[in-house]
Amino acid sequence: MYALEVLNHGTTLTVRLTGDVLMEDVAAFNKVMREHSKTPGISQLVLDLGAAGRMEVAGLGVLVSLNTSMQRYGRRLVLLGPAPHVTALLQKAEIEGFFPTCESEEELRNFIPEACAPAV
């Protein structure tokens, strides 16, 4: 099971994922991530994966689909600090370059300055 913590930074929404996204979690994970991606006024969604547990390929499929959908509306999905097993999953699926990815908060701050500002 997973948990999400959501922080709004103006035009950037940060969603911090903790726990596992397993096959039985995929439908709910997809639904909630799509709702967050449609938050009025945002231009990007940062998914913090530093504390993510296991993620099955279907969970990764949610992120690919979400990214494609967001791009249609001029928005983007950015991954922050993927845990090593998530990075390995991205590499295994041969899509590690599909998402803008920041390895640290400092790198994210340089990429999207407002993403590290105090939440509103």
KEZA-25138 format. One record per residue (C-alpha): residue number from 1; residue in one letter; x, y, z. Coordinates in nm, 4 decimals. Each point is the difference from the previous one (the first is absolute). Last residue first. Example, Ala and Ser with C-alpha at 12.3 -4.5 7.8 and 13.67 -1.06 7.14 Angstrom:
% KEZA-25138
> num | residuo | xx | yy | zz
> 2 | s | 1.3670 | -0.1060 | 0.7140
> 1 | a | -0.1370 | -0.3440 | 0.0660
This chain:
% KEZA-25138
> num | residuo | xx | yy | zz
> 120 | v | 0.0836 | 2.7496 | -0.0297
> 119 | a | 0.3097 | -0.2173 | 0.0351
> 118 | p | 0.3317 | 0.1658 | 0.0792
> 117 | a | 0.2246 | 0.0213 | -0.3064
> 116 | c | 0.1727 | -0.3151 | -0.1244
> 115 | a | -0.2087 | -0.0393 | -0.3158
> 114 | e | 0.0208 | 0.3750 | -0.0652
> 113 | p | 0.3511 | -0.0243 | -0.1440
> 112 | i | -0.0851 | -0.2694 | -0.2578
> 111 | f | 0.3207 | -0.1400 | -0.1561
> 110 | n | 0.2492 | 0.1616 | 0.2394
> 109 | r | -0.2193 | -0.0798 | 0.3022
> 108 | l | -0.0488 | -0.3531 | -0.1370
> 107 | e | 0.3784 | -0.0500 | -0.0134
> 106 | e | 0.0237 | 0.1206 | 0.3593
> 105 | e | -0.2901 | -0.2219 | 0.1075
> 104 | s | 0.1915 | -0.2968 | -0.1419
> 103 | e | 0.0121 | -0.2470 | -0.2920
> 102 | c | -0.2187 | 0.2039 | -0.2317
> 101 | t | -0.1773 | -0.1859 | -0.2799
> 100 | p | -0.1750 | 0.1308 | -0.3114
> 99 | f | -0.1917 | -0.3084 | -0.1086
> 98 | f | 0.0578 | -0.2237 | -0.3039
> 97 | g | 0.3774 | -0.0180 | 0.0552
> 96 | e | -0.0184 | -0.3069 | 0.2275
> 95 | i | -0.2338 | -0.1713 | -0.2455
> 94 | e | 0.1831 | -0.3261 | -0.0746
> 93 | a | -0.2480 | -0.2082 | 0.2029
> 92 | k | 0.2976 | -0.1479 | 0.1879
> 91 | q | 0.1443 | 0.3494 | 0.0410
> 90 | l | -0.3232 | 0.1386 | 0.1461
> 89 | l | -0.0243 | -0.3034 | 0.2323
> 88 | a | 0.3612 | 0.0478 | 0.1118
> 87 | t | -0.0730 | 0.3665 | 0.0752
> 86 | v | -0.3011 | -0.1122 | 0.2063
> 85 | h | 0.2203 | -0.2492 | 0.1885
> 84 | p | 0.2567 | 0.2730 | 0.0695
> 83 | a | -0.2599 | 0.2421 | 0.1456
> 82 | p | -0.0972 | 0.2695 | -0.2500
> 81 | g | 0.1226 | 0.3395 | 0.1140
> 80 | l | -0.2640 | 0.2250 | -0.1549
> 79 | l | -0.1987 | -0.0918 | -0.3103
> 78 | v | -0.1470 | 0.2820 | -0.2080
> 77 | l | -0.3410 | -0.0240 | -0.1695
> 76 | r | -0.0772 | 0.2750 | -0.2464
> 75 | r | -0.2878 | 0.2246 | -0.0991
> 74 | g | -0.0955 | 0.1434 | -0.3380
> 73 | y | -0.3382 | -0.1742 | -0.0025
> 72 | r | 0.1026 | -0.2799 | -0.2371
> 71 | q | 0.3205 | -0.0329 | 0.2025
> 70 | m | -0.2061 | -0.0927 | 0.3063
> 69 | s | -0.1560 | -0.2970 | -0.1799
> 68 | t | 0.3382 | -0.1324 | -0.1141
> 67 | n | 0.1441 | 0.0378 | 0.3503
> 66 | l | -0.3016 | -0.1730 | 0.1551
> 65 | s | 0.0275 | -0.2924 | -0.2407
> 64 | v | 0.3694 | -0.0458 | 0.0772
> 63 | l | -0.0621 | 0.0396 | 0.3745
> 62 | v | -0.2849 | -0.2534 | 0.0021
> 61 | g | 0.2187 | -0.2432 | -0.1959
> 60 | l | 0.2617 | 0.0298 | 0.2748
> 59 | g | -0.2632 | -0.1187 | 0.2433
> 58 | a | -0.0751 | -0.2916 | -0.2353
> 57 | v | 0.3716 | -0.0862 | -0.0012
> 56 | e | -0.0093 | -0.0589 | 0.3741
> 55 | m | 0.1217 | 0.2538 | 0.2487
> 54 | r | 0.1622 | -0.1005 | 0.3268
> 53 | g | 0.0413 | 0.2671 | 0.2617
> 52 | a | 0.0213 | 0.3664 | -0.0805
> 51 | a | 0.1865 | 0.2207 | 0.2468
> 50 | g | 0.1999 | 0.1963 | -0.2579
> 49 | l | -0.2780 | -0.0146 | -0.2583
> 48 | d | -0.1063 | 0.3648 | 0.0116
> 47 | l | -0.2453 | 0.0512 | -0.2865
> 46 | v | 0.0187 | 0.3606 | -0.1183
> 45 | l | -0.3120 | 0.1141 | -0.1853
> 44 | q | 0.0342 | 0.2836 | -0.2422
> 43 | s | -0.1997 | 0.2881 | -0.1455
> 42 | i | -0.2425 | 0.0380 | 0.2880
> 41 | g | -0.2883 | 0.2473 | -0.0014
> 40 | p | -0.2871 | -0.2401 | 0.0634
> 39 | t | 0.1020 | -0.3449 | 0.1265
> 38 | k | -0.0453 | -0.2369 | -0.2947
> 37 | s | 0.3188 | -0.1977 | 0.0673
> 36 | h | -0.1179 | -0.0548 | 0.3578
> 35 | e | -0.3196 | -0.1693 | -0.1208
> 34 | r | 0.2006 | -0.2142 | -0.2410
> 33 | m | 0.2307 | -0.1043 | 0.2847
> 32 | v | -0.2999 | -0.0945 | 0.2149
> 31 | k | -0.1606 | -0.2169 | -0.2676
> 30 | n | 0.3197 | -0.1731 | -0.1112
> 29 | f | 0.0974 | -0.0829 | 0.3585
> 28 | a | -0.3494 | -0.1395 | 0.0643
> 27 | a | 0.0186 | -0.2231 | -0.3085
> 26 | v | 0.3628 | -0.1014 | 0.0669
> 25 | d | -0.0298 | -0.1013 | 0.3651
> 24 | e | -0.0808 | -0.3705 | -0.0528
> 23 | m | 0.2925 | -0.0298 | -0.2415
> 22 | l | 0.2454 | 0.1469 | 0.2489
> 21 | v | 0.0934 | 0.3592 | 0.0712
> 20 | d | 0.1962 | -0.0308 | 0.3231
> 19 | g | 0.0661 | 0.2534 | 0.2723
> 18 | t | 0.0657 | 0.3710 | -0.0057
> 17 | l | -0.0781 | 0.2355 | -0.2861
> 16 | r | 0.0533 | 0.3760 | 0.0373
> 15 | v | -0.2193 | 0.2039 | -0.2362
> 14 | t | 0.1278 | 0.3460 | -0.0849
> 13 | l | -0.2346 | 0.2375 | -0.1845
> 12 | t | 0.1636 | 0.2796 | -0.1934
> 11 | t | -0.1833 | 0.3098 | -0.1241
> 10 | g | -0.0282 | 0.1388 | 0.3525
> 9 | h | 0.2050 | -0.2293 | 0.2241
> 8 | n | -0.2708 | -0.2439 | 0.1119
> 7 | l | 0.1172 | -0.2889 | 0.2170
> 6 | v | -0.1643 | -0.3431 | -0.0138
> 5 | e | 0.0928 | -0.2968 | 0.2186
> 4 | l | -0.0858 | -0.3371 | -0.1499
> 3 | a | -0.0182 | -0.3394 | 0.1696
> 2 | y | 0.0600 | -0.3469 | -0.1408
> 1 | m | -0.1141 | -0.3520 | 0.0694
